[in-house]
Amino acid sequence: MEKNHQPEKSLSFNKGDDDDKNFDADKTLVIDADKTLPVTESPKCSNEEKSAAAEITEVEMENPEEMETGQTEIEEPEEKEEGGEQGEPAPPPEIEYTLETASDDVEHFLSNLSTPKEEEVEAGLEIPEFVEKYLDLVEKKIFEHELPDTKVKGSQLPEDDASFFKAVEQISKLYKNLSAVFKLDSNQGPLINRIGRIQQRAMSYLEDEFRSLLEEYSRIVEPDQKQEVADQPDQDQSAESNDESNFPGYSQEVLANLNKIAKEMISGGHESECCEVYMITRSNVNEETLNKLGFEKISIDEVQKMQWEALEREIPPWIKAFKQCASVYFPGERKLAETIFSDYPSLSDSLFSNLIRGVFIQLLNFAEAVAISKRSTEKLFKFLDIYETLRDNLLAIDSVFPEECAKELRAETTTARCRIGETAICIFCDLENSIKSDTGKTPVPGGAVHPLTRYTMNYLKYACDEYKDTLEQVFKEHSKIERADSTSRPRDYEGDSQNYNNDEENHSPFSGQLMRIMDLLDSILETKSKLYKDIALSCIFMMNNGRYMLQKIKGSKEIHQTMGDTWYRKRSSDLRNYHQTYKRETWMKLLGCLNLEGLNVNGKVVKPVLKERFKSFNAMFEEIHKTQSSWVVCDKQLQSELRVSVSAIVIPAYRSFLGRFSGYLDPGRQTEKYIKFQPEDIETYIDELFDGNPASMARRKT
């Protein structure tokens, strides 16, 4: 019979036949591993029993009494000298128990533990010894990852991060399952507490790595910088690829690692810690982003205390920040949250909404603070800039934010936009009040264009050229009441409006307000023209201001369209009337000196009367020249029209008079004394009028 040789010393327990000697249960079997036990020949045994006996190794008998009585066979393989004829091969080396093999054992254990029977739990379900060995290996793994030289560098997690993540996942699952089966005050409590501590340590490590990766972002390339890159052909492709792989400020590898860590932390029961790190880190990034755009957080109280010059400087950075956030940063932040928390869409929406809602409300608060600041006409255009920014980026809210959050922020944005719009209406209507309040009693020297006319027309022209559509919308959507303060308008205001507007109700609210301002300006200018004692000068004043208004309207398609051709033609007609009045009050009186009445008596020219006529003409013309050369006609075309018109009246009449009666004066001293001007001289002197510089008549006919 061939003896079995075992690589290890072993004990075999076999039941003997009826005639076998029973095993003495009262005796304790002690085996010295260093000594060879004698082999007792066993009775006949079945092959199955022999095989079973050979499989039992390294048996420790703590309670021999529990063993069945029977014949025991103790075998020890014979020691052969090395190199003997019957020498056996050396035993194979012991296989190392690694984290991978331990992980497989734990996975198998967990699968069997998933649905333990109640009686098994009550009976005290045992935890295999290899779990302790597995925990030792996991702790070692975590320790290796915590070493400074294995910390995250840039976007790289340690090379064996796959096995590490698997270990963390398994530890979390092990703790969750064992905590559900065993009570902490049971005999397995210390082991479960140890598993919990290891899991907490792993989660702390992941939390630090999550924060580190989130903080190692790069700033997104801004649109103007992208344009600069695009202008360089050699960098087109590289810029495009960089933009795709660095969104939003993170490489694809970093995003993948962030996604892994978030998934492990959340599945391991550390969702709140993960979300807190994400919220704090990204909040700091967003604040830094706003600062780089030039916008800093300003409270409503601070806005109220700021001077307009300082506040005005804050508006362009706010507009830039708002547009950038709506078009670039908010969509980017949404995509970032969806990428990192791809397995948790509801959590992604919640984090994004809570994070960006604060930034959005901060931007809206600035707009509302500006809306309630002190009103003045010069603020209108900045208010309209804010209004357009809120209006044009409203759709971005619906496309970026989740439905509930979008609904709330849309309402907040609409409220801020309404306040800005209402304030803009009040500011524009305040222009009417500023015109009324100009009650100065000092006439403008030389009948020039009044500063009120310049300011109002330039204000209206810029408003219509740059903001007409926005003003139309603002007045249409945000006018609370119909303005019906008829006492503040000129007496014939309604009649004039009906004459050239056909029906004011057919015009938009903004057009109606614009016409009221224009009519009011006309009325105020007419009142101011009466400050001039010289009627001719008052006509020059009205012509100057009227022409200035028409030129501004003619140069603005938008304001001309609003006022209409009828209004324009009426104002042109008014100018012609003032022109006729001016000529009548000045030059027609001069022509009275050339009247033929009384010059002929009984068919003879009365020399004394003729001399007086020449003398009166000379004196009056000199006075007119002296006076009106100091008058101002700013518009060169109007100035030329006036000079041509005056020359057409005076020169032909004077030439005719001179040609008819100059011969009645004695040549020499008498002619020089009474005929001071030739027709050419008159024309020259007329061309010197309306320059605003009094001129003396240095040239004389010799």
Long-range contacts (C-beta under 8 A, 24 or more apart in sequence): 3-39, 3-75, 3-77, 3-78, 4-50, 4-54, 4-75, 4-77, 5-77, 5-78, 5-88, 6-54, 6-57, 6-75, 6-77, 7-91, 7-92, 8-57, 8-58, 8-91, 9-33, 9-37, 9-58, 9-76, 10-54, 10-56, 10-57, 10-58, 10-59, 10-75, 11-56, 11-57, 11-58, 11-59, 11-61, 11-74, 12-52, 12-53, 12-54, 12-56, 12-72, 12-73, 12-74, 12-75, 13-53, 13-56, 13-59, 13-67, 13-68, 13-70, 13-72, 14-42, 14-45, 14-49, 14-50, 14-52, 14-53, 14-70, 14-71, 14-72, 14-73, 15-49, 15-68, 15-70, 15-71, 16-42, 16-43, 16-70, 16-71, 17-43, 17-44, 17-71, 19-43, 20-70, 20-71, 21-71, 22-69, 22-70, 23-67, 23-68, 23-69, 23-70, 23-71, 23-72, 25-64, 25-65, 25-67, 25-69, 26-65, 27-64, 28-61, 28-64, 29-61, 29-64, 36-76, 36-79, 37-74, 37-75, 37-76, 38-74, 39-73, 39-74, 39-75, 39-76, 40-72, 40-73, 40-74, 41-73, 42-71, 42-73, 43-71, 45-73, 97-130, 97-133, 98-137, 99-134, 99-137, 99-138, 99-141, 99-163, 99-167, 100-163, 102-130, 102-133, 102-134, 102-137, 103-134, 103-166, 103-167, 103-170, 105-130, 105-134, 106-130, 106-131, 106-134, 106-170, 106-174, 107-170, 110-170, 110-173, 110-174, 110-177, 113-177, 113-178, 113-181, 114-177, 116-181, 121-181, 121-182, 124-187, 125-181, 125-182, 127-178, 127-188, 127-191, 131-174, 131-191, 132-191, 135-194, 135-195, 135-198, 138-167, 138-171, 138-198, 138-202, 139-198, 139-201, 141-167, 142-198, 142-201, 142-202, 142-205, 145-205, 146-205, 151-209, 151-212, 152-209, 152-212, 152-213, 152-257, 154-216, 155-213, 155-216, 155-250, 155-251, 155-253, 155-254, 155-257, 156-253, 157-209, 157-257, 157-260, 161-257, 161-260, 165-260, 165-264, 167-202, 168-199, 168-202, 168-203, 168-206, 168-264, 168-268, 169-264, 169-267, 169-268, 171-195, 171-198, 171-199, 171-202, 171-268, 172-199, 172-264, 172-267, 172-268, 172-269, 175-199, 176-269, 199-268, 202-268, 203-265, 203-268, 203-270, 203-273, 206-261, 206-264, 206-265, 206-270, 207-265, 207-270, 207-273, 207-274, 207-277, 209-257, 209-261, 210-258, 210-261, 210-262, 210-265, 210-274, 210-277, 210-278, 211-277, 211-281, 213-250, 213-254, 213-257, 213-258, 213-261, 214-258, 214-277, 214-278, 214-281, 214-282, 215-281, 216-254, 217-248, 217-249, 217-250, 217-285, 218-246, 218-249, 218-250, 219-249, 219-289, 219-292, 220-246, 220-247, 220-248, 220-249, 220-289, 220-328, 220-329, 220-332, 222-324, 222-328, 223-324, 223-328, 247-332, 247-335, 248-329, 248-332, 248-333, 248-335, 248-336, 249-285, 249-332, 250-336, 255-336, 255-339, 255-340, 258-339, 258-340, 259-339, 259-340, 259-341, 259-342, 262-340, 262-341, 262-344, 263-343, 266-341, 266-343, 266-344, 266-347, 271-347, 275-347, 275-351, 278-337, 278-340, 278-351, 279-351, 279-354, 279-355, 282-333, 282-336, 282-355, 283-355, 283-358, 286-329, 286-333, 286-355, 286-356, 286-359, 289-329, 290-321, 290-325, 290-359, 293-317, 293-320, 293-321, 293-324, 294-320, 294-321, 295-320, 295-321, 295-363, 295-366, 297-362, 298-366, 298-369, 299-365, 299-369, 300-365, 300-368, 300-369, 300-372, 303-366, 303-369, 303-370, 303-373, 304-369, 304-372, 304-373, 308-373, 308-374, 308-376, 308-378, 308-379, 311-370, 311-373, 312-379, 312-382, 314-366, 315-370, 315-382, 315-385, 315-386, 318-363, 318-366, 318-367, 318-386, 319-385, 319-386, 319-389, 321-363, 322-363, 322-389, 322-390, 322-393, 323-389, 323-393, 325-359, 325-360, 325-363, 326-393, 326-396, 326-397, 326-400, 327-393, 327-396, 330-356, 330-360, 330-396, 330-400, 330-401, 331-396, 331-399, 331-400, 334-400, 334-401, 349-402, 349-405, 352-401, 352-402, 353-401, 353-402, 353-404, 353-405, 356-400, 356-401, 357-405, 357-408, 357-409, 360-397, 360-409, 360-412, 361-409, 361-412, 364-412, 364-413, 364-416, 367-416, 367-417, 367-419, 367-420, 368-415, 368-416, 368-419, 370-420, 371-416, 371-419, 371-420, 371-422, 371-423, 372-419, 372-423, 375-423, 375-426, 375-427, 375-430, 376-427, 376-430, 377-427, 377-430, 377-431, 377-434, 377-459, 379-427, 380-424, 380-427, 380-428, 380-463, 381-462, 381-463, 381-466, 381-467, 383-420, 383-423, 383-424, 383-427, 384-424, 384-467, 384-470, 384-471, 384-474, 386-420, 387-417, 387-420, 387-421, 387-424, 387-470, 387-474, 388-470, 390-416, 390-417, 390-420, 391-417, 391-470, 391-473, 418-477, 418-478, 421-474, 421-477, 421-478, 422-478, 422-480, 424-471, 424-474, 424-478, 425-474, 425-475, 425-478, 425-479, 428-463, 428-471, 428-513, 429-483, 429-513, 431-456, 431-459, 431-517, 432-488, 432-513, 432-516, 432-517, 432-520, 435-517, 435-520, 435-521, 435-524, 436-488, 436-520, 436-524, 438-524, 440-528, 441-531, 442-531, 443-528, 443-531, 443-532, 443-541, 444-528, 444-541, 445-632, 446-540, 446-630, 446-631, 446-632, 446-692, 447-532, 447-537, 447-538, 447-540, 447-541, 447-544, 447-631, 447-632, 448-541, 448-544, 448-632, 448-634, 448-692, 449-544, 449-545, 449-548, 449-634, 450-525, 450-528, 450-541, 450-545, 452-521, 452-524, 452-525, 453-521, 453-525, 453-545, 453-548, 453-549, 454-548, 456-517, 456-521, 457-548, 457-549, 457-552, 457-553, 458-552, 460-514, 460-517, 460-518, 460-552, 460-559, 461-552, 461-553, 461-555, 461-556, 461-559, 464-514, 464-556, 464-558, 464-559, 464-562, 465-556, 465-558, 465-559, 468-510, 468-558, 468-559, 468-562, 471-510, 472-508, 472-510, 472-511, 474-510, 475-508, 475-509, 475-510, 475-513, 476-508, 476-509, 476-510, 479-509, 483-513, 483-516, 488-520, 489-516, 489-519, 489-520, 489-523, 490-519, 490-520, 490-522, 490-523, 493-519, 493-520, 493-523, 499-566, 499-570, 500-564, 500-566, 500-567, 500-570, 501-564, 501-566, 501-567, 502-566, 507-562, 510-562, 511-562, 514-559, 514-562, 514-563, 515-562, 515-563, 515-567, 518-549, 518-563, 518-567, 521-549, 522-571, 534-585, 534-627, 535-581, 535-585, 536-581, 536-582, 536-585, 536-586, 536-628, 537-631, 539-578, 539-579, 539-581, 539-582, 539-585, 540-582, 540-631, 540-632, 540-633, 540-690, 542-574, 542-575, 542-578, 543-575, 543-578, 543-579, 543-582, 543-633, 543-638, 543-642, 544-632, 544-633, 544-634, 544-635, 544-638, 546-571, 546-574, 546-575, 546-578, 547-575, 547-635, 547-637, 547-638, 548-634, 548-635, 550-575, 551-635, 579-641, 579-642, 579-645, 582-642, 583-645, 583-646, 583-649, 586-624, 586-628, 587-624, 587-646, 587-649, 587-650, 588-649, 589-620, 590-617, 590-620, 590-621, 590-624, 590-650, 591-649, 591-650, 591-653, 593-617, 593-620, 594-653, 594-654, 594-657, 599-661, 605-661, 605-664, 607-664, 607-665, 610-661, 610-664, 610-665, 610-674, 611-665, 611-674, 613-657, 613-661, 614-665, 614-674, 614-675, 615-674, 617-654, 618-674, 618-676, 618-677, 621-677, 621-682, 621-685, 622-697, 625-685, 625-688, 625-689, 625-695, 625-697, 626-694, 626-695, 626-696, 628-689, 628-690, 629-688, 629-689, 629-690, 629-691, 629-693, 629-694, 629-695, 630-692, 630-693, 630-694, 631-689, 631-690, 631-692, 632-690, 632-691, 632-692, 633-690, 639-690, 642-689, 642-690, 643-686, 643-687, 643-689, 643-690, 646-686, 646-689, 647-682, 647-683, 647-686, 650-682, 650-686, 651-679, 651-682, 651-683, 651-686, 654-679, 654-682, 655-679, 672-701, 672-702, 675-701, 676-700, 676-701, 677-701
